[in-house]
Amino acid sequence: AELFYKGIRPAINVGLSVSRVGSSAQIKAMKQVAGSLKLELAQYREVEAFAQFGSDLDASTQHTLNRGARLIELLKQNQYVPMPIEYQVIIVYAGMRGFLDKVAVSNITKFEHALVELLKTKYTNFLDEIRTKKFISPELDI
């Protein structure tokens, strides 16, 4: 209920979901980039609740809050706007690798669109490989 009132309406509650399909429905590339996403979001929610009671936060806690806020924003998707899996993989990769850490939360959507356009125009081989091989080879991993 708390997430719902914050405007975050995921298809499932990843903290409570015990889907029988689970990660077996994900392609290997998504598993590669999102492996610790659930843990990072859980840590973010825990620290977020704690941070409301104190303003003196250490660097590690501040980093967790900053990264978590960006990952939450990154995972938002408009209704009826499907996104190809290769775009999802690249966007989650950027978030998990810290490429968004210095991007303002309000600019995350713009960053996503710019990243996808850059890859579509100059690095189509990245997208093609993820789409066809369904994993990120060491040559693509930066």
C-alpha positions as CSV (number, residue, x, y, z in Angstrom):
1,A,0.0,0.0,0.0
2,E,2.9,2.4,0.8
3,L,4.4,2.0,-2.7
4,F,0.9,2.5,-4.3
5,Y,0.5,5.9,-2.5
6,K,3.9,7.0,-3.5
7,G,2.9,6.5,-7.2
8,I,4.9,3.4,-7.6
9,R,2.7,0.7,-9.0
10,P,4.7,-2.3,-10.1
11,A,3.2,-5.2,-11.8
12,I,4.2,-7.3,-8.8
13,N,5.6,-6.7,-5.4
14,V,9.1,-8.1,-5.8
15,G,9.5,-8.4,-2.0
16,L,6.5,-10.7,-1.6
17,S,6.4,-12.4,-5.0
18,V,7.0,-16.2,-4.9
19,S,6.2,-16.7,-8.5
20,R,6.8,-20.3,-9.7
21,V,8.2,-18.9,-13.0
22,G,10.4,-16.4,-11.4
23,S,13.8,-15.7,-12.9
24,S,13.5,-18.7,-15.3
25,A,11.4,-16.4,-17.5
26,Q,14.2,-13.9,-17.8
27,I,16.8,-14.0,-20.5
28,K,20.4,-14.4,-19.3
29,A,21.3,-10.8,-20.2
30,M,18.7,-9.5,-17.7
31,K,19.9,-11.9,-15.0
32,Q,23.5,-10.7,-15.7
33,V,22.6,-7.0,-15.2
34,A,19.8,-7.2,-12.6
35,G,21.3,-9.9,-10.3
36,S,21.5,-7.7,-7.2
37,L,18.7,-5.3,-8.1
38,K,16.2,-6.8,-5.6
39,L,18.8,-6.6,-2.8
40,E,19.7,-3.0,-3.7
41,L,16.1,-2.0,-3.6
42,A,15.5,-3.8,-0.3
43,Q,18.5,-1.9,1.2
44,Y,17.2,1.3,-0.2
45,R,13.7,0.9,1.3
46,E,15.3,0.0,4.7
47,V,17.6,3.0,4.7
48,E,14.9,5.3,3.3
49,A,12.7,4.5,6.3
50,F,15.6,5.0,8.7
51,A,16.7,8.2,7.1
52,Q,13.4,9.9,7.8
53,F,14.3,10.0,11.5
54,G,17.8,11.4,11.1
55,S,19.5,14.0,8.9
56,D,23.1,13.1,9.7
57,L,23.8,10.3,7.2
58,D,27.2,8.7,6.4
59,A,28.5,8.5,2.8
60,S,27.5,4.9,2.4
61,T,23.9,5.5,3.5
62,Q,23.7,8.6,1.3
63,H,25.0,6.5,-1.7
64,T,22.3,3.8,-1.0
65,L,19.6,6.5,-0.9
66,N,20.8,8.2,-4.1
67,R,21.3,4.9,-6.1
68,G,17.9,3.6,-4.8
69,A,16.0,6.7,-5.8
70,R,17.4,6.5,-9.3
71,L,16.7,2.7,-9.7
72,I,13.1,3.3,-8.6
73,E,12.7,6.0,-11.2
74,L,14.5,3.8,-13.8
75,L,12.0,1.0,-13.3
76,K,8.9,3.1,-13.9
77,Q,7.2,2.5,-17.1
78,N,4.1,4.1,-18.6
79,Q,1.1,1.9,-19.2
80,Y,0.7,0.5,-22.7
81,V,4.3,1.4,-23.6
82,P,6.1,-1.9,-24.0
83,M,9.9,-1.7,-24.2
84,P,12.0,-4.3,-26.1
85,I,14.0,-6.5,-23.8
86,E,17.4,-5.3,-25.2
87,Y,16.5,-1.7,-24.2
88,Q,15.4,-2.9,-20.7
89,V,18.7,-4.7,-20.3
90,I,20.8,-1.7,-21.3
91,I,18.9,0.7,-19.1
92,V,19.1,-1.6,-16.0
93,Y,22.8,-2.1,-16.8
94,A,23.3,1.6,-16.7
95,G,21.5,1.9,-13.4
96,M,23.2,-1.0,-11.7
97,R,26.7,0.1,-12.9
98,G,26.3,3.6,-11.5
99,F,26.0,5.5,-14.8
100,L,23.0,7.3,-13.4
101,D,24.4,8.2,-10.0
102,K,25.1,11.8,-11.0
103,V,22.0,12.2,-13.1
104,A,19.2,14.1,-11.3
105,V,16.2,11.9,-10.6
106,S,14.0,14.2,-12.6
107,N,16.2,13.6,-15.7
108,I,16.3,9.8,-15.5
109,T,13.6,9.4,-18.2
110,K,15.5,11.8,-20.5
111,F,18.7,9.8,-19.9
112,E,16.9,6.6,-20.8
113,H,15.6,8.0,-24.1
114,A,19.0,9.5,-24.9
115,L,20.8,6.2,-24.2
116,V,18.4,4.2,-26.3
117,E,18.7,6.6,-29.2
118,L,22.5,6.6,-29.0
119,L,22.6,2.8,-29.1
120,K,20.1,2.6,-31.9
121,T,22.1,5.0,-34.1
122,K,25.7,4.3,-33.2
123,Y,25.9,1.0,-31.4
124,T,23.3,-1.3,-33.0
125,N,25.7,-4.2,-32.6
126,F,25.1,-4.1,-28.8
127,L,21.4,-4.2,-29.2
128,D,21.5,-6.9,-31.9
129,E,23.7,-9.1,-29.8
130,I,21.5,-8.9,-26.7
131,R,18.4,-9.5,-28.8
132,T,19.8,-12.5,-30.6
133,K,22.2,-14.1,-28.1
134,K,20.2,-13.1,-25.1
135,F,23.3,-12.5,-23.0
136,I,26.1,-9.9,-22.6
137,S,29.4,-11.2,-23.8
138,P,32.6,-10.1,-22.1
139,E,33.4,-8.0,-25.2
140,L,30.2,-5.9,-24.7
141,D,30.6,-5.6,-20.9
142,I,32.2,-2.3,-19.9
